[in-house]
Amino acid sequence: MIVNPILPGFNPDPCICRKGDDYYMAVSTFEWFPGIPVYHSRDLKNWELYTHVITDDEKVDLKKLPSAKGIWAPCLTYCEEEDMFYVVYGVMNSMNARYFDVDNFLICAKDIRGPWSEPVYLHSSGFDASLFHDTNGKKYVVSLEWETREGYEKPGAICMVEYSPEKKEIIGYPKRIYPVGRLDKDSEGLILMTNDGEFANAMTHPSMHIPKTYRVTVRPSITEDQITEMTVGMMIDGKKTAPAQVNVISQEPGRVVLEIILYEGRNRQIRNMCEQLGLEVARLKRVACGPVKLGMLQPGEYRRLTAEEVKKLNTAAKSNKNAGIESRDGHDNRKAYRR
């Protein structure tokens, strides 16, 4: 039985990692010292204070920082290939007006109890940074930039940069990562990611009509008239939807699986259409975006797009003269993710 809260008291921004049968959780400490306590558990239900990551006040300068600043959101990870623990953390200096002044650091240790390495300064681009250990051995620092422009959606854009453990520094400068479209929290499937903002904008612009294919399970059943309504377009929020393709994949009592192809990207369009028709959406999965198919990707997995997929996407988007398929740094950084 789990008794909540599993960690009572002051333990914000928890981050959990596992090594073998042991689970470790690191939390924020802001301006307080020692920094970044680590808790230990074998069952994820019972936790005990195990150690602190930062115990030397010479390794982090928290003097003169106001309340609730200091060490934010430590990301604790374990790299099995290296048998090494990593912690990426930010030192928030101020949040004046709409600007976040934060410095991001990385430290590592063979043993969770230390000794921990000297902090490596990473960058001051974004906050709540984390470390991604890729399957090819490379490491990437991912953080969230705060949107400072009036009228733009917050919090902002995700940015990413490669980290070299050998050189103990980042390679290049963080680049923003843009999703090509989005999925709501109740949906799953394919998401394209790119570091080319112009390309992302071209692919999602209403004038481009890039088809997105969904596998949708609805209840209880569907009629030909309902299919026709979705196909020719429906009035939602005072505006008619673009024509869609709707095919019945399978049908059984109380359940129908549809393939729906949309040519526009309105918010929760399929769910809103089904709700208006009295249909319950039991499952919604995006299985293709233009020529890019989800295939056998499992949740959380990703792959790079093939040259042929990139070429076809470029062909689909070339009517927008501002969209180039090559990223500005010359690298093909488009990937397909399974959410």
Phi and psi in degrees as a GROMACS rama.xvg file:
@    title "Ramachandran Plot"
@    xaxis  label "Phi"
@    yaxis  label "Psi"
@TYPE xy
-93.8124  127.875  ILE-2
-106.135  115.542  VAL-3
-96.4184  146.666  ASN-4
-76.1907  143.196  PRO-5
-69.6166  -24.9767  ILE-6
-128.537  93.8271  LEU-7
-72.4168  158.658  PRO-8
89.6562  -152.07  GLY-9
-88.0868  92.4471  PHE-10
-144.242  67.6816  ASN-11
-80.535  160.487  PRO-12
55.4413  51.7706  ASP-13
-67.6113  144.08  PRO-14
-136.105  125.634  CYS-15
-112.4  139.413  ILE-16
-135.966  166.021  CYS-17
-128.613  139.817  ARG-18
-130.241  109.583  LYS-19
62.4227  -123.765  GLY-20
-93.9978  4.50414  ASP-21
-106.012  135.089  ASP-22
-111.049  139.661  TYR-23
-128.477  141.562  TYR-24
-129.311  126.177  MET-25
-108.733  146.51  ALA-26
-134.86  164.097  VAL-27
-72.8489  153.854  SER-28
-129.777  -3.92395  THR-29
52.7182  -122.406  PHE-30
-89.0661  3.04198  GLU-31
-89.2056  156.672  TRP-32
-138.819  144.314  PHE-33
-67.227  161.174  PRO-34
-100.036  148.045  GLY-35
55.7766  76.0841  ILE-36
-66.5324  148.264  PRO-37
-121.392  127.81  VAL-38
-103.802  153.964  TYR-39
-124.401  144.032  HIS-40
-152.18  154.564  SER-41
-109.454  -12.8455  ARG-42
-130.933  3.90054  ASP-43
67.6942  2.21649  LEU-44
-108.284  -39.3037  LYS-45
-112.153  122.656  ASN-46
-123.856  146.987  TRP-47
-136.234  147.637  GLU-48
-65.2879  126.485  LEU-49
-109.26  -44.2849  TYR-50
-166.993  177.474  THR-51
-123.007  143.336  HIS-52
-78.1753  -43.7717  VAL-53
-110.586  110.036  ILE-54
-120.148  -7.3123  THR-55
-106.397  112.337  ASP-56
-69.6642  -4.06974  ASP-57
-81.4648  -15.513  GLU-58
-88.9668  -12.4605  LYS-59
-148.484  132.554  VAL-60
-101.935  104.889  ASP-61
-108.455  7.27279  LEU-62
-68.2368  141.673  LYS-63
68.5047  10.8224  LYS-64
-82.73  139.315  LEU-65
-71.7723  169.901  PRO-66
-59.6177  142.444  SER-67
71.5598  8.57623  ALA-68
-100.076  -162.473  LYS-69
91.2201  -139.999  GLY-70
-78.9306  117.967  ILE-71
-112.718  139.568  TRP-72
41.3947  65.4363  ALA-73
-65.6715  138.446  PRO-74
-106.848  111.126  CYS-75
-99.4265  122.43  LEU-76
-132.334  159.965  THR-77
-126.052  126.352  TYR-78
-99.9154  109.916  CYS-79
-65.5601  -37.3578  GLU-80
-62.1204  -34.8223  GLU-81
-97.9423  -10.5142  GLU-82
51.5508  55.2764  ASP-83
-138.952  135.939  MET-84
-91.5696  140.372  PHE-85
-124.809  143.248  TYR-86
-129.923  123.829  VAL-87
-108.561  129.089  VAL-88
-142.374  158.672  TYR-89
-114.202  146.568  GLY-90
-108.283  105.561  VAL-91
-79.703  117.485  MET-92
-88.876  -40.9581  ASN-93
-163.879  164.061  SER-94
-135.013  51.7436  MET-95
-71.2218  136.289  ASN-96
53.0287  -122.427  ALA-97
-106.91  13.2078  ARG-98
-108.167  136.502  TYR-99
-102.211  120.409  PHE-100
-103.484  99.9595  ASP-101
-135.705  140.145  VAL-102
-111.789  132.102  ASP-103
-106.565  137.49  ASN-104
-130.496  162.064  PHE-105
-134.139  137.188  LEU-106
-136.251  159.247  ILE-107
-146.889  162.705  CYS-108
-160.588  146.428  ALA-109
-71.3592  -35.7125  LYS-110
-112.628  137.578  ASP-111
-60.8524  -23.4728  ILE-112
-88.9319  2.89558  ARG-113
94.9011  -175.13  GLY-114
-73.6708  145.729  PRO-115
-92.1436  149.313  TRP-116
-68.0848  170.353  SER-117
-65.9802  141.537  GLU-118
-61.8896  137.437  PRO-119
-104.359  121.435  VAL-120
-72.0003  127.855  TYR-121
-96.2085  -66.7386  LEU-122
-171.27  178.091  HIS-123
-121.684  34.6283  SER-124
-106.796  103.119  SER-125
87.7514  169.959  GLY-126
-131.567  175.691  PHE-127
50.9872  48.9369  ASP-128
-70.9102  151.68  ALA-129
-138.868  166.373  SER-130
-116.507  127.952  LEU-131
-108.285  121.932  PHE-132
-95.7539  107.704  HIS-133
-77.0396  159.18  ASP-134
-69.6364  -16.9234  THR-135
-90.7338  7.84204  ASN-136
94.4724  -12.3247  GLY-137
-79.8066  159.413  LYS-138
-127.701  143.748  LYS-139
-132.378  136.726  TYR-140
-95.2956  123.878  VAL-141
-115.788  132.343  VAL-142
-143.155  172.659  SER-143
-115.911  117.963  LEU-144
-80.8019  138.605  GLU-145
-85.3276  129.468  TRP-146
-75.1331  121.236  GLU-147
-103.703  -8.24426  THR-148
-83.1564  137.458  ARG-149
-65.4894  137.76  GLU-150
86.3002  -2.53577  GLY-151
-101.696  149.494  TYR-152
-66.6433  134.09  GLU-153
-99.6095  157.409  LYS-154
-83.9509  -25.0811  PRO-155
143.016  -149.583  GLY-156
-108.509  148.348  ALA-157
-78.8967  136.654  ILE-158
-125.613  154.237  CYS-159
-144.589  145.478  MET-160
-149.147  145.86  VAL-161
-74.9346  144.855  GLU-162
-117.224  134.329  TYR-163
-103.334  109.164  SER-164
-63.3078  -29.3925  PRO-165
-69.7686  -46.7473  GLU-166
-86.5304  -12.8885  LYS-167
56.5661  50.6903  LYS-168
-162.385  162.079  GLU-169
-79.0977  156.656  ILE-170
-105.201  108.358  ILE-171
82.862  -152.911  GLY-172
-125.355  146.932  TYR-173
-54.8354  136.456  PRO-174
-114.575  142.813  LYS-175
-70.3794  141.887  ARG-176
-112.44  124.659  ILE-177
-112.451  133.305  TYR-178
-80.8232  138.182  PRO-179
-90.1823  90.116  VAL-180
86.8207  -172.967  GLY-181
-152.614  165.433  ARG-182
-126.725  139.657  LEU-183
-75.8264  170.15  ASP-184
-66.1172  -19.7081  LYS-185
-94.9077  2.59087  ASP-186
-111.314  170.162  SER-187
-145.57  173.135  GLU-188
119.251  -148.18  GLY-189
-83.0766  133.272  LEU-190
-132.555  130.593  ILE-191
-92.527  138.267  LEU-192
-124.896  142.387  MET-193
-148.649  156.89  THR-194
-100.196  11.7061  ASN-195
-108.058  102.08  ASP-196
-63.6675  -35.8039  GLY-197
-66.1779  -38.9339  GLU-198
-65.0424  -44.6205  PHE-199
-60.0688  -41.8006  ALA-200
-65.5099  -41.4669  ASN-201
-64.0845  -40.0081  ALA-202
-70.362  -27.4284  MET-203
-102.511  -5.11522  THR-204
-65.9151  136.747  HIS-205
-56.1301  -27.9497  PRO-206
-74.2994  -13.7712  SER-207
-81.5221  -31.0271  MET-208
54.557  43.6402  HIS-209
-71.9513  122.073  ILE-210
-70.5264  138.766  PRO-211
-122.447  128.34  LYS-212
-105.976  133.682  THR-213
-126.115  143.757  TYR-214
-103.248  116.612  ARG-215
-124.126  126.162  VAL-216
-102.056  123.129  THR-217
-122.683  157.918  VAL-218
-130.147  152.301  ARG-219
-85.7683  -37.5816  PRO-220
-156.558  176.776  SER-221
-137.803  143.759  ILE-222
-103.241  166.254  THR-223
-62.9349  -36.2078  GLU-224
-64.6726  -39.7375  ASP-225
-66.077  -40.0148  GLN-226
-62.563  -41.8779  ILE-227
-62.4826  -41.3499  THR-228
-59.5853  -45.0091  GLU-229
-67.062  -33.9531  MET-230
-69.7094  -43.5256  THR-231
-85.9189  -17.0953  VAL-232
115.662  145.81  GLY-233
-130.793  152.554  MET-234
-82.4888  115.772  MET-235
-130.532  123.761  ILE-236
54.6411  40.0714  ASP-237
78.8127  7.65387  GLY-238
-136.532  137.299  LYS-239
-79.1023  136.201  LYS-240
-74.2414  153.972  THR-241
-68.9006  152.926  ALA-242
-55.2643  142.048  PRO-243
-125.52  160.309  ALA-244
-99.8671  130.631  GLN-245
-130.706  121.206  VAL-246
-126.191  140.855  ASN-247
-85.9456  118.854  VAL-248
-85.1529  -47.4574  ILE-249
-153.754  155.838  SER-250
-147.225  133.732  GLN-251
-146.392  167.012  GLU-252
-55.356  122.59  PRO-253
80.6454  7.18997  GLY-254
-160.539  132.828  ARG-255
-134.616  135.434  VAL-256
-105.912  123.984  VAL-257
-114.456  152.41  LEU-258
-108.19  120.161  GLU-259
-120.468  126.916  ILE-260
-112.957  119.72  ILE-261
-105.08  151.347  LEU-262
-120.493  15.3196  TYR-263
-144.37  167.193  GLU-264
-120.959  51.4817  GLY-265
-75.353  149.668  ARG-266
-63.1513  124.237  ASN-267
51.8952  39.9565  ARG-268
-62.1738  -48.8607  GLN-269
-63.8989  -43.6355  ILE-270
-63.725  -39.1539  ARG-271
-68.3336  -38.642  ASN-272
-64.2819  -45.3031  MET-273
-65.6654  -40.1478  CYS-274
-61.876  -41.0084  GLU-275
-65.4971  -27.0821  GLN-276
-92.8237  2.26711  LEU-277
78.9382  23.9673  GLY-278
-104.378  139.977  LEU-279
-94.2232  126.529  GLU-280
-86.6704  110.494  VAL-281
-86.2153  -30.9392  ALA-282
-156.157  140.711  ARG-283
-138.419  120.282  LEU-284
-133.912  126.459  LYS-285
-80.7271  123.751  ARG-286
-111.036  -9.35748  VAL-287
-160.454  149.292  ALA-288
-130.794  104.34  CYS-289
60.5194  -128.631  GLY-290
-82.6271  -6.57894  PRO-291
-88.6844  122.673  VAL-292
-108.434  148.356  LYS-293
-64.4636  -41.0755  LEU-294
61.592  -134.687  GLY-295
-98.8846  13.5853  MET-296
-59.3385  132.61  LEU-297
-94.0032  161.046  GLN-298
-52.8153  129.549  PRO-299
89.8244  -11.9074  GLY-300
-87.1523  161.696  GLU-301
-146.795  165.604  TYR-302
-151.216  157.269  ARG-303
-78.7794  148.647  ARG-304
-71.1796  147.758  LEU-305
-77.0381  163.009  THR-306
-61.0172  -36.3058  ALA-307
-67.7961  -39.4833  GLU-308
-64.662  -41.8049  GLU-309
-62.1344  -42.3757  VAL-310
-61.8088  -43.8608  LYS-311
-67.5939  -39.2759  LYS-312
-64.177  -39.5144  LEU-313
-63.7449  -40.1763  ASN-314
-62.3975  -41.4749  THR-315
-66.8916  -28.4941  ALA-316
-105.972  0.954829  ALA-317
-70.8622  -12.5888  LYS-318
-65.8513  -19.1139  SER-319
-92.6331  106.708  ASN-320
-65.2798  -16.1865  LYS-321
-87.8842  -2.68016  ASN-322
-102.907  113.075  ALA-323
-108.228  143.644  GLY-324
-80.6738  -21.9044  ILE-325
-87.2714  132.183  GLU-326
-68.8837  161.155  SER-327
-63.457  -27.0262  ARG-328
-90.6651  6.61701  ASP-329
86.5357  -1.18576  GLY-330
-102.285  142.891  HIS-331
-85.3115  100.192  ASP-332
-115.044  46.2762  ASN-333
-107.535  132.769  ARG-334
-134.174  154.178  LYS-335
-107.959  130.051  ALA-336
-117.574  150.22  TYR-337
-105.568  120.395  ARG-338
